Amino acid sequence: MEAKREKGLCFNCDEKFSVGHRCKGRMSLLLLEGALDDSDVAEVLESEQTLRLNGVVNGKAICILIDGGSTHNFIQAQVASYLGLAITQSQHFTVQVGNGQSLSCLGLCSQVQVTMQHQSFTINLFVIHLQGADIVLGVQWLQLLGPVTIDLQSPYDGFLLARSTSTPQS
C-alpha cells in the first residue's frame, strides 16, 4: 500500500490517482445464501456507492472500502494472514462479486478491531480471495452505526465519517 501511495496510484485499481478519480471496475460483494434472481443482482450493482479510506488493524495500515452494495464484511485472505488474524471455519457459502464471479468463503476472522478516522470498531470479517481493497465493509457494518454524517468536502481522506448525535432537522 505504501508503494502505491509513493507512486500516486489508486489503492483499488492501480491507475493514477487524482481528485475525483473513479475506478473503472466496480466491486460489489453479495453473500449468496439461497437462489438469487439475476435482476436482483443487477439492481444492487447499479445502485451501489463506495467510499475508500485508510485504516489500521494490529498496528498496520490497510485500505478499507465502504460499500453499500455489499451485504457483509470481507477481508482479503492474504491480508488476514499478513495481519496475523486467526481464521476459523465458518459455514460454507459463496460470494458473488461485481463482475459476476463467485468466490468461496475461506473462513471468518472474529472480533477484529479496525480503527479508521479516530474511531475503533470491533467487527467480524469473512475471508475471501478479494482483489483491490484490503477490507470491504458492507451493509452488515453500516447497520451497526446507526445515523451517520458523511462530509464529502472534508480534507481527511476525502470525507469524514461521524456518528450522528442528534436527529437531523428538515
Phi and psi in radians as a Rosetta constraint file:
Dihedral C 1 N 2 CA 2 C 2 CIRCULARHARMONIC -1.112 0.35
Dihedral N 2 CA 2 C 2 N 3 CIRCULARHARMONIC -0.660 0.35
Dihedral C 2 N 3 CA 3 C 3 CIRCULARHARMONIC -1.114 0.35
Dihedral N 3 CA 3 C 3 N 4 CIRCULARHARMONIC -0.690 0.35
Dihedral C 3 N 4 CA 4 C 4 CIRCULARHARMONIC -1.134 0.35
Dihedral N 4 CA 4 C 4 N 5 CIRCULARHARMONIC -0.712 0.35
Dihedral C 4 N 5 CA 5 C 5 CIRCULARHARMONIC -1.077 0.35
Dihedral N 5 CA 5 C 5 N 6 CIRCULARHARMONIC -0.786 0.35
Dihedral C 5 N 6 CA 6 C 6 CIRCULARHARMONIC -1.100 0.35
Dihedral N 6 CA 6 C 6 N 7 CIRCULARHARMONIC -0.619 0.35
Dihedral C 6 N 7 CA 7 C 7 CIRCULARHARMONIC -1.497 0.35
Dihedral N 7 CA 7 C 7 N 8 CIRCULARHARMONIC -0.082 0.35
Dihedral C 7 N 8 CA 8 C 8 CIRCULARHARMONIC 1.269 0.35
Dihedral N 8 CA 8 C 8 N 9 CIRCULARHARMONIC 0.536 0.35
Dihedral C 8 N 9 CA 9 C 9 CIRCULARHARMONIC -1.715 0.35
Dihedral N 9 CA 9 C 9 N 10 CIRCULARHARMONIC 2.658 0.35
Dihedral C 9 N 10 CA 10 C 10 CIRCULARHARMONIC -1.143 0.35
Dihedral N 10 CA 10 C 10 N 11 CIRCULARHARMONIC 2.432 0.35
Dihedral C 10 N 11 CA 11 C 11 CIRCULARHARMONIC -1.208 0.35
Dihedral N 11 CA 11 C 11 N 12 CIRCULARHARMONIC -0.415 0.35
Dihedral C 11 N 12 CA 12 C 12 CIRCULARHARMONIC -1.673 0.35
Dihedral N 12 CA 12 C 12 N 13 CIRCULARHARMONIC -0.614 0.35
Dihedral C 12 N 13 CA 13 C 13 CIRCULARHARMONIC -2.205 0.35
Dihedral N 13 CA 13 C 13 N 14 CIRCULARHARMONIC -0.003 0.35
Dihedral C 13 N 14 CA 14 C 14 CIRCULARHARMONIC 1.173 0.35
Dihedral N 14 CA 14 C 14 N 15 CIRCULARHARMONIC 0.215 0.35
Dihedral C 14 N 15 CA 15 C 15 CIRCULARHARMONIC -1.573 0.35
Dihedral N 15 CA 15 C 15 N 16 CIRCULARHARMONIC 2.872 0.35
Dihedral C 15 N 16 CA 16 C 16 CIRCULARHARMONIC -1.022 0.35
Dihedral N 16 CA 16 C 16 N 17 CIRCULARHARMONIC 2.267 0.35
Dihedral C 16 N 17 CA 17 C 17 CIRCULARHARMONIC -1.646 0.35
Dihedral N 17 CA 17 C 17 N 18 CIRCULARHARMONIC 2.403 0.35
Dihedral C 17 N 18 CA 18 C 18 CIRCULARHARMONIC -2.580 0.35
Dihedral N 18 CA 18 C 18 N 19 CIRCULARHARMONIC 2.902 0.35
Dihedral C 18 N 19 CA 19 C 19 CIRCULARHARMONIC -1.029 0.35
Dihedral N 19 CA 19 C 19 N 20 CIRCULARHARMONIC 2.294 0.35
Dihedral C 19 N 20 CA 20 C 20 CIRCULARHARMONIC 1.497 0.35
Dihedral N 20 CA 20 C 20 N 21 CIRCULARHARMONIC 0.067 0.35
Dihedral C 20 N 21 CA 21 C 21 CIRCULARHARMONIC -1.054 0.35
Dihedral N 21 CA 21 C 21 N 22 CIRCULARHARMONIC 2.407 0.35
Dihedral C 21 N 22 CA 22 C 22 CIRCULARHARMONIC -2.232 0.35
Dihedral N 22 CA 22 C 22 N 23 CIRCULARHARMONIC 2.260 0.35
Dihedral C 22 N 23 CA 23 C 23 CIRCULARHARMONIC -1.172 0.35
Dihedral N 23 CA 23 C 23 N 24 CIRCULARHARMONIC 2.442 0.35
Dihedral C 23 N 24 CA 24 C 24 CIRCULARHARMONIC -1.190 0.35
Dihedral N 24 CA 24 C 24 N 25 CIRCULARHARMONIC -0.766 0.35
Dihedral C 24 N 25 CA 25 C 25 CIRCULARHARMONIC -1.601 0.35
Dihedral N 25 CA 25 C 25 N 26 CIRCULARHARMONIC 2.130 0.35
Dihedral C 25 N 26 CA 26 C 26 CIRCULARHARMONIC -1.475 0.35
Dihedral N 26 CA 26 C 26 N 27 CIRCULARHARMONIC 2.551 0.35
Dihedral C 26 N 27 CA 27 C 27 CIRCULARHARMONIC -2.012 0.35
Dihedral N 27 CA 27 C 27 N 28 CIRCULARHARMONIC 2.210 0.35
Dihedral C 27 N 28 CA 28 C 28 CIRCULARHARMONIC -2.480 0.35
Dihedral N 28 CA 28 C 28 N 29 CIRCULARHARMONIC 2.350 0.35
Dihedral C 28 N 29 CA 29 C 29 CIRCULARHARMONIC -2.081 0.35
Dihedral N 29 CA 29 C 29 N 30 CIRCULARHARMONIC 2.176 0.35
Dihedral C 29 N 30 CA 30 C 30 CIRCULARHARMONIC -2.136 0.35
Dihedral N 30 CA 30 C 30 N 31 CIRCULARHARMONIC 2.281 0.35
Dihedral C 30 N 31 CA 31 C 31 CIRCULARHARMONIC -1.431 0.35
Dihedral N 31 CA 31 C 31 N 32 CIRCULARHARMONIC 2.149 0.35
Dihedral C 31 N 32 CA 32 C 32 CIRCULARHARMONIC -1.744 0.35
Dihedral N 32 CA 32 C 32 N 33 CIRCULARHARMONIC 1.838 0.35
Dihedral C 32 N 33 CA 33 C 33 CIRCULARHARMONIC -1.866 0.35
Dihedral N 33 CA 33 C 33 N 34 CIRCULARHARMONIC -0.175 0.35
Dihedral C 33 N 34 CA 34 C 34 CIRCULARHARMONIC -2.748 0.35
Dihedral N 34 CA 34 C 34 N 35 CIRCULARHARMONIC -2.904 0.35
Dihedral C 34 N 35 CA 35 C 35 CIRCULARHARMONIC -1.202 0.35
Dihedral N 35 CA 35 C 35 N 36 CIRCULARHARMONIC 2.413 0.35
Dihedral C 35 N 36 CA 36 C 36 CIRCULARHARMONIC -2.246 0.35
Dihedral N 36 CA 36 C 36 N 37 CIRCULARHARMONIC 2.206 0.35
Dihedral C 36 N 37 CA 37 C 37 CIRCULARHARMONIC -1.275 0.35
Dihedral N 37 CA 37 C 37 N 38 CIRCULARHARMONIC 2.409 0.35
Dihedral C 37 N 38 CA 38 C 38 CIRCULARHARMONIC -1.010 0.35
Dihedral N 38 CA 38 C 38 N 39 CIRCULARHARMONIC -0.592 0.35
Dihedral C 38 N 39 CA 39 C 39 CIRCULARHARMONIC -1.178 0.35
Dihedral N 39 CA 39 C 39 N 40 CIRCULARHARMONIC -0.552 0.35
Dihedral C 39 N 40 CA 40 C 40 CIRCULARHARMONIC -1.147 0.35
Dihedral N 40 CA 40 C 40 N 41 CIRCULARHARMONIC -0.720 0.35
Dihedral C 40 N 41 CA 41 C 41 CIRCULARHARMONIC -1.123 0.35
Dihedral N 41 CA 41 C 41 N 42 CIRCULARHARMONIC -0.816 0.35
Dihedral C 41 N 42 CA 42 C 42 CIRCULARHARMONIC -1.045 0.35
Dihedral N 42 CA 42 C 42 N 43 CIRCULARHARMONIC -0.696 0.35
Dihedral C 42 N 43 CA 43 C 43 CIRCULARHARMONIC -1.120 0.35
Dihedral N 43 CA 43 C 43 N 44 CIRCULARHARMONIC -0.759 0.35
Dihedral C 43 N 44 CA 44 C 44 CIRCULARHARMONIC -1.117 0.35
Dihedral N 44 CA 44 C 44 N 45 CIRCULARHARMONIC -0.763 0.35
Dihedral C 44 N 45 CA 45 C 45 CIRCULARHARMONIC -1.133 0.35
Dihedral N 45 CA 45 C 45 N 46 CIRCULARHARMONIC -0.642 0.35
Dihedral C 45 N 46 CA 46 C 46 CIRCULARHARMONIC -1.270 0.35
Dihedral N 46 CA 46 C 46 N 47 CIRCULARHARMONIC -0.472 0.35
Dihedral C 46 N 47 CA 47 C 47 CIRCULARHARMONIC -1.743 0.35
Dihedral N 47 CA 47 C 47 N 48 CIRCULARHARMONIC 0.052 0.35
Dihedral C 47 N 48 CA 48 C 48 CIRCULARHARMONIC -1.169 0.35
Dihedral N 48 CA 48 C 48 N 49 CIRCULARHARMONIC 2.636 0.35
Dihedral C 48 N 49 CA 49 C 49 CIRCULARHARMONIC -2.328 0.35
Dihedral N 49 CA 49 C 49 N 50 CIRCULARHARMONIC 2.334 0.35
Dihedral C 49 N 50 CA 50 C 50 CIRCULARHARMONIC -2.215 0.35
Dihedral N 50 CA 50 C 50 N 51 CIRCULARHARMONIC 2.596 0.35
Dihedral C 50 N 51 CA 51 C 51 CIRCULARHARMONIC -2.304 0.35
Dihedral N 51 CA 51 C 51 N 52 CIRCULARHARMONIC 2.435 0.35
Dihedral C 51 N 52 CA 52 C 52 CIRCULARHARMONIC -1.968 0.35
Dihedral N 52 CA 52 C 52 N 53 CIRCULARHARMONIC 2.409 0.35
Dihedral C 52 N 53 CA 53 C 53 CIRCULARHARMONIC -2.663 0.35
Dihedral N 53 CA 53 C 53 N 54 CIRCULARHARMONIC 2.915 0.35
Dihedral C 53 N 54 CA 54 C 54 CIRCULARHARMONIC -1.610 0.35
Dihedral N 54 CA 54 C 54 N 55 CIRCULARHARMONIC 2.609 0.35
Dihedral C 54 N 55 CA 55 C 55 CIRCULARHARMONIC -2.554 0.35
Dihedral N 55 CA 55 C 55 N 56 CIRCULARHARMONIC -3.105 0.35
Dihedral C 55 N 56 CA 56 C 56 CIRCULARHARMONIC -2.398 0.35
Dihedral N 56 CA 56 C 56 N 57 CIRCULARHARMONIC 2.341 0.35
Dihedral C 56 N 57 CA 57 C 57 CIRCULARHARMONIC -2.327 0.35
Dihedral N 57 CA 57 C 57 N 58 CIRCULARHARMONIC 2.255 0.35
Dihedral C 57 N 58 CA 58 C 58 CIRCULARHARMONIC 0.900 0.35
Dihedral N 58 CA 58 C 58 N 59 CIRCULARHARMONIC 0.656 0.35
Dihedral C 58 N 59 CA 59 C 59 CIRCULARHARMONIC 1.342 0.35
Dihedral N 59 CA 59 C 59 N 60 CIRCULARHARMONIC 0.131 0.35
Dihedral C 59 N 60 CA 60 C 60 CIRCULARHARMONIC -2.033 0.35
Dihedral N 60 CA 60 C 60 N 61 CIRCULARHARMONIC 2.443 0.35
Dihedral C 60 N 61 CA 61 C 61 CIRCULARHARMONIC -1.249 0.35
Dihedral N 61 CA 61 C 61 N 62 CIRCULARHARMONIC 2.421 0.35
Dihedral C 61 N 62 CA 62 C 62 CIRCULARHARMONIC -2.394 0.35
Dihedral N 62 CA 62 C 62 N 63 CIRCULARHARMONIC 2.809 0.35
Dihedral C 62 N 63 CA 63 C 63 CIRCULARHARMONIC -1.812 0.35
Dihedral N 63 CA 63 C 63 N 64 CIRCULARHARMONIC 2.176 0.35
Dihedral C 63 N 64 CA 64 C 64 CIRCULARHARMONIC -1.986 0.35
Dihedral N 64 CA 64 C 64 N 65 CIRCULARHARMONIC 2.361 0.35
Dihedral C 64 N 65 CA 65 C 65 CIRCULARHARMONIC -1.973 0.35
Dihedral N 65 CA 65 C 65 N 66 CIRCULARHARMONIC 2.129 0.35
Dihedral C 65 N 66 CA 66 C 66 CIRCULARHARMONIC -1.666 0.35
Dihedral N 66 CA 66 C 66 N 67 CIRCULARHARMONIC 2.067 0.35
Dihedral C 66 N 67 CA 67 C 67 CIRCULARHARMONIC -2.263 0.35
Dihedral N 67 CA 67 C 67 N 68 CIRCULARHARMONIC 1.865 0.35
Dihedral C 67 N 68 CA 68 C 68 CIRCULARHARMONIC -1.174 0.35
Dihedral N 68 CA 68 C 68 N 69 CIRCULARHARMONIC -0.182 0.35
Dihedral C 68 N 69 CA 69 C 69 CIRCULARHARMONIC -1.606 0.35
Dihedral N 69 CA 69 C 69 N 70 CIRCULARHARMONIC -0.122 0.35
Dihedral C 69 N 70 CA 70 C 70 CIRCULARHARMONIC -1.660 0.35
Dihedral N 70 CA 70 C 70 N 71 CIRCULARHARMONIC 2.420 0.35
Dihedral C 70 N 71 CA 71 C 71 CIRCULARHARMONIC -1.368 0.35
Dihedral N 71 CA 71 C 71 N 72 CIRCULARHARMONIC -0.605 0.35
Dihedral C 71 N 72 CA 72 C 72 CIRCULARHARMONIC -2.251 0.35
Dihedral N 72 CA 72 C 72 N 73 CIRCULARHARMONIC -3.056 0.35
Dihedral C 72 N 73 CA 73 C 73 CIRCULARHARMONIC -1.785 0.35
Dihedral N 73 CA 73 C 73 N 74 CIRCULARHARMONIC 2.405 0.35
Dihedral C 73 N 74 CA 74 C 74 CIRCULARHARMONIC -2.344 0.35
Dihedral N 74 CA 74 C 74 N 75 CIRCULARHARMONIC 2.715 0.35
Dihedral C 74 N 75 CA 75 C 75 CIRCULARHARMONIC -2.397 0.35
Dihedral N 75 CA 75 C 75 N 76 CIRCULARHARMONIC 2.516 0.35
Dihedral C 75 N 76 CA 76 C 76 CIRCULARHARMONIC -1.111 0.35
Dihedral N 76 CA 76 C 76 N 77 CIRCULARHARMONIC 2.425 0.35
Dihedral C 76 N 77 CA 77 C 77 CIRCULARHARMONIC -1.009 0.35
Dihedral N 77 CA 77 C 77 N 78 CIRCULARHARMONIC -0.771 0.35
Dihedral C 77 N 78 CA 78 C 78 CIRCULARHARMONIC -1.139 0.35
Dihedral N 78 CA 78 C 78 N 79 CIRCULARHARMONIC -0.636 0.35
Dihedral C 78 N 79 CA 79 C 79 CIRCULARHARMONIC -1.213 0.35
Dihedral N 79 CA 79 C 79 N 80 CIRCULARHARMONIC -0.702 0.35
Dihedral C 79 N 80 CA 80 C 80 CIRCULARHARMONIC -1.019 0.35
Dihedral N 80 CA 80 C 80 N 81 CIRCULARHARMONIC -0.752 0.35
Dihedral C 80 N 81 CA 81 C 81 CIRCULARHARMONIC -1.154 0.35
Dihedral N 81 CA 81 C 81 N 82 CIRCULARHARMONIC -0.791 0.35
Dihedral C 81 N 82 CA 82 C 82 CIRCULARHARMONIC -1.020 0.35
Dihedral N 82 CA 82 C 82 N 83 CIRCULARHARMONIC -0.670 0.35
Dihedral C 82 N 83 CA 83 C 83 CIRCULARHARMONIC -1.425 0.35
Dihedral N 83 CA 83 C 83 N 84 CIRCULARHARMONIC -0.110 0.35
Dihedral C 83 N 84 CA 84 C 84 CIRCULARHARMONIC 1.283 0.35
Dihedral N 84 CA 84 C 84 N 85 CIRCULARHARMONIC 0.498 0.35
Dihedral C 84 N 85 CA 85 C 85 CIRCULARHARMONIC -1.436 0.35
Dihedral N 85 CA 85 C 85 N 86 CIRCULARHARMONIC 2.465 0.35
Dihedral C 85 N 86 CA 86 C 86 CIRCULARHARMONIC -1.318 0.35
Dihedral N 86 CA 86 C 86 N 87 CIRCULARHARMONIC 2.275 0.35
Dihedral C 86 N 87 CA 87 C 87 CIRCULARHARMONIC -1.922 0.35
Dihedral N 87 CA 87 C 87 N 88 CIRCULARHARMONIC 2.060 0.35
Dihedral C 87 N 88 CA 88 C 88 CIRCULARHARMONIC -1.830 0.35
Dihedral N 88 CA 88 C 88 N 89 CIRCULARHARMONIC 2.737 0.35
Dihedral C 88 N 89 CA 89 C 89 CIRCULARHARMONIC -1.179 0.35
Dihedral N 89 CA 89 C 89 N 90 CIRCULARHARMONIC 2.491 0.35
Dihedral C 89 N 90 CA 90 C 90 CIRCULARHARMONIC -2.300 0.35
Dihedral N 90 CA 90 C 90 N 91 CIRCULARHARMONIC 3.047 0.35
Dihedral C 90 N 91 CA 91 C 91 CIRCULARHARMONIC -1.025 0.35
Dihedral N 91 CA 91 C 91 N 92 CIRCULARHARMONIC 2.550 0.35
Dihedral C 91 N 92 CA 92 C 92 CIRCULARHARMONIC -1.364 0.35
Dihedral N 92 CA 92 C 92 N 93 CIRCULARHARMONIC 2.258 0.35
Dihedral C 92 N 93 CA 93 C 93 CIRCULARHARMONIC -2.698 0.35
Dihedral N 93 CA 93 C 93 N 94 CIRCULARHARMONIC 2.931 0.35
Dihedral C 93 N 94 CA 94 C 94 CIRCULARHARMONIC -1.999 0.35
Dihedral N 94 CA 94 C 94 N 95 CIRCULARHARMONIC 2.718 0.35
Dihedral C 94 N 95 CA 95 C 95 CIRCULARHARMONIC -2.090 0.35
Dihedral N 95 CA 95 C 95 N 96 CIRCULARHARMONIC 2.241 0.35
Dihedral C 95 N 96 CA 96 C 96 CIRCULARHARMONIC -1.681 0.35
Dihedral N 96 CA 96 C 96 N 97 CIRCULARHARMONIC 2.155 0.35
Dihedral C 96 N 97 CA 97 C 97 CIRCULARHARMONIC -1.648 0.35
Dihedral N 97 CA 97 C 97 N 98 CIRCULARHARMONIC 2.975 0.35
Dihedral C 97 N 98 CA 98 C 98 CIRCULARHARMONIC -0.964 0.35
Dihedral N 98 CA 98 C 98 N 99 CIRCULARHARMONIC -0.502 0.35
Dihedral C 98 N 99 CA 99 C 99 CIRCULARHARMONIC -1.506 0.35
Dihedral N 99 CA 99 C 99 N 100 CIRCULARHARMONIC 0.089 0.35
Dihedral C 99 N 100 CA 100 C 100 CIRCULARHARMONIC 1.624 0.35
Dihedral N 100 CA 100 C 100 N 101 CIRCULARHARMONIC -0.170 0.35
Dihedral C 100 N 101 CA 101 C 101 CIRCULARHARMONIC -1.247 0.35
Dihedral N 101 CA 101 C 101 N 102 CIRCULARHARMONIC 2.502 0.35
Dihedral C 101 N 102 CA 102 C 102 CIRCULARHARMONIC -1.823 0.35
Dihedral N 102 CA 102 C 102 N 103 CIRCULARHARMONIC 2.311 0.35
Dihedral C 102 N 103 CA 103 C 103 CIRCULARHARMONIC -2.079 0.35
Dihedral N 103 CA 103 C 103 N 104 CIRCULARHARMONIC 2.498 0.35
Dihedral C 103 N 104 CA 104 C 104 CIRCULARHARMONIC -1.482 0.35
Dihedral N 104 CA 104 C 104 N 105 CIRCULARHARMONIC 2.464 0.35
Dihedral C 104 N 105 CA 105 C 105 CIRCULARHARMONIC -1.305 0.35
Dihedral N 105 CA 105 C 105 N 106 CIRCULARHARMONIC 2.321 0.35
Dihedral C 105 N 106 CA 106 C 106 CIRCULARHARMONIC -1.700 0.35
Dihedral N 106 CA 106 C 106 N 107 CIRCULARHARMONIC -0.160 0.35
Dihedral C 106 N 107 CA 107 C 107 CIRCULARHARMONIC 2.664 0.35
Dihedral N 107 CA 107 C 107 N 108 CIRCULARHARMONIC -2.889 0.35
Dihedral C 107 N 108 CA 108 C 108 CIRCULARHARMONIC -2.393 0.35
Dihedral N 108 CA 108 C 108 N 109 CIRCULARHARMONIC 2.338 0.35
Dihedral C 108 N 109 CA 109 C 109 CIRCULARHARMONIC -1.783 0.35
Dihedral N 109 CA 109 C 109 N 110 CIRCULARHARMONIC 1.956 0.35
Dihedral C 109 N 110 CA 110 C 110 CIRCULARHARMONIC -1.655 0.35
Dihedral N 110 CA 110 C 110 N 111 CIRCULARHARMONIC 2.555 0.35
Dihedral C 110 N 111 CA 111 C 111 CIRCULARHARMONIC 0.914 0.35
Dihedral N 111 CA 111 C 111 N 112 CIRCULARHARMONIC 0.905 0.35
Dihedral C 111 N 112 CA 112 C 112 CIRCULARHARMONIC -1.542 0.35
Dihedral N 112 CA 112 C 112 N 113 CIRCULARHARMONIC 2.226 0.35
Dihedral C 112 N 113 CA 113 C 113 CIRCULARHARMONIC -1.543 0.35
Dihedral N 113 CA 113 C 113 N 114 CIRCULARHARMONIC 2.045 0.35
Dihedral C 113 N 114 CA 114 C 114 CIRCULARHARMONIC -1.989 0.35
Dihedral N 114 CA 114 C 114 N 115 CIRCULARHARMONIC 2.250 0.35
Dihedral C 114 N 115 CA 115 C 115 CIRCULARHARMONIC -1.972 0.35
Dihedral N 115 CA 115 C 115 N 116 CIRCULARHARMONIC 2.263 0.35
Dihedral C 115 N 116 CA 116 C 116 CIRCULARHARMONIC -2.583 0.35
Dihedral N 116 CA 116 C 116 N 117 CIRCULARHARMONIC 2.413 0.35
Dihedral C 116 N 117 CA 117 C 117 CIRCULARHARMONIC 0.826 0.35
Dihedral N 117 CA 117 C 117 N 118 CIRCULARHARMONIC 0.849 0.35
Dihedral C 117 N 118 CA 118 C 118 CIRCULARHARMONIC 1.129 0.35
Dihedral N 118 CA 118 C 118 N 119 CIRCULARHARMONIC 0.351 0.35
Dihedral C 118 N 119 CA 119 C 119 CIRCULARHARMONIC -2.222 0.35
Dihedral N 119 CA 119 C 119 N 120 CIRCULARHARMONIC 2.441 0.35
Dihedral C 119 N 120 CA 120 C 120 CIRCULARHARMONIC -1.921 0.35
Dihedral N 120 CA 120 C 120 N 121 CIRCULARHARMONIC 2.482 0.35
Dihedral C 120 N 121 CA 121 C 121 CIRCULARHARMONIC -2.331 0.35
Dihedral N 121 CA 121 C 121 N 122 CIRCULARHARMONIC 2.436 0.35
Dihedral C 121 N 122 CA 122 C 122 CIRCULARHARMONIC -1.854 0.35
Dihedral N 122 CA 122 C 122 N 123 CIRCULARHARMONIC 2.040 0.35
Dihedral C 122 N 123 CA 123 C 123 CIRCULARHARMONIC -2.386 0.35
Dihedral N 123 CA 123 C 123 N 124 CIRCULARHARMONIC 2.816 0.35
Dihedral C 123 N 124 CA 124 C 124 CIRCULARHARMONIC -1.731 0.35
Dihedral N 124 CA 124 C 124 N 125 CIRCULARHARMONIC 2.424 0.35
Dihedral C 124 N 125 CA 125 C 125 CIRCULARHARMONIC -2.223 0.35
Dihedral N 125 CA 125 C 125 N 126 CIRCULARHARMONIC 2.186 0.35
Dihedral C 125 N 126 CA 126 C 126 CIRCULARHARMONIC -1.382 0.35
Dihedral N 126 CA 126 C 126 N 127 CIRCULARHARMONIC 2.395 0.35
Dihedral C 126 N 127 CA 127 C 127 CIRCULARHARMONIC -1.650 0.35
Dihedral N 127 CA 127 C 127 N 128 CIRCULARHARMONIC 2.166 0.35
Dihedral C 127 N 128 CA 128 C 128 CIRCULARHARMONIC -2.452 0.35
Dihedral N 128 CA 128 C 128 N 129 CIRCULARHARMONIC 2.885 0.35
Dihedral C 128 N 129 CA 129 C 129 CIRCULARHARMONIC -1.441 0.35
Dihedral N 129 CA 129 C 129 N 130 CIRCULARHARMONIC 1.464 0.35
Dihedral C 129 N 130 CA 130 C 130 CIRCULARHARMONIC -1.700 0.35
Dihedral N 130 CA 130 C 130 N 131 CIRCULARHARMONIC 2.656 0.35
Dihedral C 130 N 131 CA 131 C 131 CIRCULARHARMONIC -2.147 0.35
Dihedral N 131 CA 131 C 131 N 132 CIRCULARHARMONIC 2.653 0.35
Dihedral C 131 N 132 CA 132 C 132 CIRCULARHARMONIC 1.746 0.35
Dihedral N 132 CA 132 C 132 N 133 CIRCULARHARMONIC -1.968 0.35
Dihedral C 132 N 133 CA 133 C 133 CIRCULARHARMONIC -1.204 0.35
Dihedral N 133 CA 133 C 133 N 134 CIRCULARHARMONIC 2.662 0.35
Dihedral C 133 N 134 CA 134 C 134 CIRCULARHARMONIC -1.268 0.35
Dihedral N 134 CA 134 C 134 N 135 CIRCULARHARMONIC -0.743 0.35
Dihedral C 134 N 135 CA 135 C 135 CIRCULARHARMONIC -2.295 0.35
Dihedral N 135 CA 135 C 135 N 136 CIRCULARHARMONIC 2.439 0.35
Dihedral C 135 N 136 CA 136 C 136 CIRCULARHARMONIC -2.043 0.35
Dihedral N 136 CA 136 C 136 N 137 CIRCULARHARMONIC 2.133 0.35
Dihedral C 136 N 137 CA 137 C 137 CIRCULARHARMONIC -1.800 0.35
Dihedral N 137 CA 137 C 137 N 138 CIRCULARHARMONIC 2.126 0.35
Dihedral C 137 N 138 CA 138 C 138 CIRCULARHARMONIC -1.891 0.35
Dihedral N 138 CA 138 C 138 N 139 CIRCULARHARMONIC -2.756 0.35
Dihedral C 138 N 139 CA 139 C 139 CIRCULARHARMONIC -1.022 0.35
Dihedral N 139 CA 139 C 139 N 140 CIRCULARHARMONIC -0.621 0.35
Dihedral C 139 N 140 CA 140 C 140 CIRCULARHARMONIC -0.927 0.35
Dihedral N 140 CA 140 C 140 N 141 CIRCULARHARMONIC -0.740 0.35
Dihedral C 140 N 141 CA 141 C 141 CIRCULARHARMONIC -1.372 0.35
Dihedral N 141 CA 141 C 141 N 142 CIRCULARHARMONIC -0.748 0.35
Dihedral C 141 N 142 CA 142 C 142 CIRCULARHARMONIC -1.020 0.35
Dihedral N 142 CA 142 C 142 N 143 CIRCULARHARMONIC -0.648 0.35
Dihedral C 142 N 143 CA 143 C 143 CIRCULARHARMONIC -1.155 0.35
Dihedral N 143 CA 143 C 143 N 144 CIRCULARHARMONIC -0.482 0.35
Dihedral C 143 N 144 CA 144 C 144 CIRCULARHARMONIC -1.242 0.35
Dihedral N 144 CA 144 C 144 N 145 CIRCULARHARMONIC -0.410 0.35
Dihedral C 144 N 145 CA 145 C 145 CIRCULARHARMONIC -1.279 0.35
Dihedral N 145 CA 145 C 145 N 146 CIRCULARHARMONIC -0.536 0.35
Dihedral C 145 N 146 CA 146 C 146 CIRCULARHARMONIC 1.278 0.35
Dihedral N 146 CA 146 C 146 N 147 CIRCULARHARMONIC -2.732 0.35
Dihedral C 146 N 147 CA 147 C 147 CIRCULARHARMONIC -1.110 0.35
Dihedral N 147 CA 147 C 147 N 148 CIRCULARHARMONIC 2.377 0.35
Dihedral C 147 N 148 CA 148 C 148 CIRCULARHARMONIC -2.324 0.35
Dihedral N 148 CA 148 C 148 N 149 CIRCULARHARMONIC 2.778 0.35
Dihedral C 148 N 149 CA 149 C 149 CIRCULARHARMONIC -2.014 0.35
Dihedral N 149 CA 149 C 149 N 150 CIRCULARHARMONIC 2.283 0.35
Dihedral C 149 N 150 CA 150 C 150 CIRCULARHARMONIC -2.083 0.35
Dihedral N 150 CA 150 C 150 N 151 CIRCULARHARMONIC 2.086 0.35
Dihedral C 150 N 151 CA 151 C 151 CIRCULARHARMONIC -1.796 0.35
Dihedral N 151 CA 151 C 151 N 152 CIRCULARHARMONIC 1.743 0.35
Dihedral C 151 N 152 CA 152 C 152 CIRCULARHARMONIC -1.298 0.35
Dihedral N 152 CA 152 C 152 N 153 CIRCULARHARMONIC -0.168 0.35
Dihedral C 152 N 153 CA 153 C 153 CIRCULARHARMONIC -1.604 0.35
Dihedral N 153 CA 153 C 153 N 154 CIRCULARHARMONIC -0.114 0.35
Dihedral C 153 N 154 CA 154 C 154 CIRCULARHARMONIC -1.150 0.35
Dihedral N 154 CA 154 C 154 N 155 CIRCULARHARMONIC 2.475 0.35
Dihedral C 154 N 155 CA 155 C 155 CIRCULARHARMONIC -1.351 0.35
Dihedral N 155 CA 155 C 155 N 156 CIRCULARHARMONIC -0.071 0.35
Dihedral C 155 N 156 CA 156 C 156 CIRCULARHARMONIC -1.553 0.35
Dihedral N 156 CA 156 C 156 N 157 CIRCULARHARMONIC 1.777 0.35
Dihedral C 156 N 157 CA 157 C 157 CIRCULARHARMONIC 0.915 0.35
Dihedral N 157 CA 157 C 157 N 158 CIRCULARHARMONIC 0.498 0.35
Dihedral C 157 N 158 CA 158 C 158 CIRCULARHARMONIC 1.614 0.35
Dihedral N 158 CA 158 C 158 N 159 CIRCULARHARMONIC -0.417 0.35
Dihedral C 158 N 159 CA 159 C 159 CIRCULARHARMONIC -2.876 0.35
Dihedral N 159 CA 159 C 159 N 160 CIRCULARHARMONIC 2.890 0.35
Dihedral C 159 N 160 CA 160 C 160 CIRCULARHARMONIC -2.144 0.35
Dihedral N 160 CA 160 C 160 N 161 CIRCULARHARMONIC 2.170 0.35
Dihedral C 160 N 161 CA 161 C 161 CIRCULARHARMONIC -1.745 0.35
Dihedral N 161 CA 161 C 161 N 162 CIRCULARHARMONIC 2.202 0.35
Dihedral C 161 N 162 CA 162 C 162 CIRCULARHARMONIC -2.452 0.35
Dihedral N 162 CA 162 C 162 N 163 CIRCULARHARMONIC 2.407 0.35
Dihedral C 162 N 163 CA 163 C 163 CIRCULARHARMONIC -1.234 0.35
Dihedral N 163 CA 163 C 163 N 164 CIRCULARHARMONIC 2.292 0.35
Dihedral C 163 N 164 CA 164 C 164 CIRCULARHARMONIC -1.251 0.35
Dihedral N 164 CA 164 C 164 N 165 CIRCULARHARMONIC 2.458 0.35
Dihedral C 164 N 165 CA 165 C 165 CIRCULARHARMONIC -1.923 0.35
Dihedral N 165 CA 165 C 165 N 166 CIRCULARHARMONIC -0.075 0.35
Dihedral C 165 N 166 CA 166 C 166 CIRCULARHARMONIC -2.461 0.35
Dihedral N 166 CA 166 C 166 N 167 CIRCULARHARMONIC 2.864 0.35
Dihedral C 166 N 167 CA 167 C 167 CIRCULARHARMONIC -1.383 0.35
Dihedral N 167 CA 167 C 167 N 168 CIRCULARHARMONIC 2.298 0.35
Dihedral C 167 N 168 CA 168 C 168 CIRCULARHARMONIC -1.107 0.35
Dihedral N 168 CA 168 C 168 N 169 CIRCULARHARMONIC 2.505 0.35
Dihedral C 168 N 169 CA 169 C 169 CIRCULARHARMONIC -1.699 0.35
Dihedral N 169 CA 169 C 169 N 170 CIRCULARHARMONIC 2.446 0.35
